[in-house]
Amino acid sequence: MRSAGSGLGVAPGDRLLLRLRDAYLEHWSSFGTPGQLQELSRIALRVGPPARALTWRRILLGVHPAERAEWDPYVAGWMAEYLEPGSLAAPAAAAAGRPGD
């Protein structure tokens, strides 16, 4: 969602991102109600950045240190994303410092 928001030039919590999420989730409707799927989406968006960071950290352990230096900052950046309000967080939640999606 962060990539979509960035590519579309919209702020976190923008209605366009919510509509994009809902359109995606429609295809999964046999697995839960819209509310249930939205909650699962929120959880997935929260655990995604740490999971990505830990995966890349493991990958980079086997890379030559000189080459690893190029990628190490990205791992830290992905972990930092976890502390930021998510891409689907309402602007008020973002301003209050509450974690979002």
Secondary structure, DSSP 4 states (H G I P E B T S, - for coil): -HHHHHHHT--TT-HHHHHHHHHHHHTTGGGS-HHHHHHHHHHHHHHHHHHHHHHHHHHHHTS-HHHHHHHHHHHHHHHHHHHSPPTT--HHHHHHT----
